[in-house]
Amino acid sequence: MLVSKLKKSLYELTQSGRNWNGMLHNHLCENHFVQSGVDNCVYVKHVDDKMIVIVIWVDDLMIGASSDLPLCETKNMLKDKFKMKDLIKLSHFLGVDFEQGDGYVRISQRDYIHKVLERFAMSDCKPRQAKYVNTSRDHNHAPFGDDFSFFW
């Protein structure tokens, strides 16, 4: 009976999003995740020198971890409570494409940029180089170094 009430609450009522978020929030907090003070959809957990980050968008979760063990433990913790499908490696999330390799993650919004250019009839514009300008007072710690350039 509880399952049918939960299913109705999650998918048929106007309060479904609130109920789902409350249930997920409580479960994550019970498992020592801390909700970000900046973005309520981000939860972080530190265990020794390891870190796990969960990003929530409606009923989709993106889980990242500094190593495989905490990632697997987090997935199992969520699978024990919720029915979920593991898509293994992230390739696309909220309009952002991800490419993962050994020691790196490449993030791109190329498709989104092309859609915006098409929408404003700018698809045939010529690309230009834009230099990064370091506005930091500490020029020794520029976030990308002095030679960083943006290209599109």
Residue pairs with C-beta under 8 A, 6 or more apart in sequence:
9 15
9 16
9 19
10 16
10 19
10 20
13 19
17 58
20 59
21 56
24 56
24 82
25 35
27 78
27 81
27 82
28 35
28 43
28 54
29 35
31 45
31 77
32 45
33 43
33 44
33 45
33 52
33 54
34 43
34 44
34 45
35 42
35 43
36 42
36 43
36 44
41 55
41 56
41 57
42 53
42 54
42 55
42 56
43 53
43 54
43 56
44 51
44 52
44 53
44 54
45 51
45 52
45 70
45 74
47 70
49 66
50 65
50 66
50 67
50 69
50 70
51 65
51 66
51 70
52 63
52 64
52 65
52 66
52 70
52 71
52 74
53 63
53 64
53 65
54 61
54 62
54 63
54 64
54 74
55 61
55 62
55 63
55 64
55 93
57 93
57 94
60 93
61 78
61 84
62 90
62 93
63 71
63 74
63 75
63 78
64 71
65 71
65 74
75 86
78 84
79 86
89 100
90 98
90 100
91 97
91 98
91 99
92 98
95 109
95 111
95 112
96 107
96 108
96 109
96 112
97 107
97 108
97 109
97 110
97 111
98 105
98 106
98 107
98 108
99 105
99 106
99 108
100 106
113 152
114 123
117 123
117 125
127 151
127 152
128 152
129 149
129 150
129 151
130 149
130 150
130 151
130 152
131 149
131 150
132 142
132 144
132 148
132 149
132 150
134 142
134 143
134 146
136 142
136 143
139 146
142 148
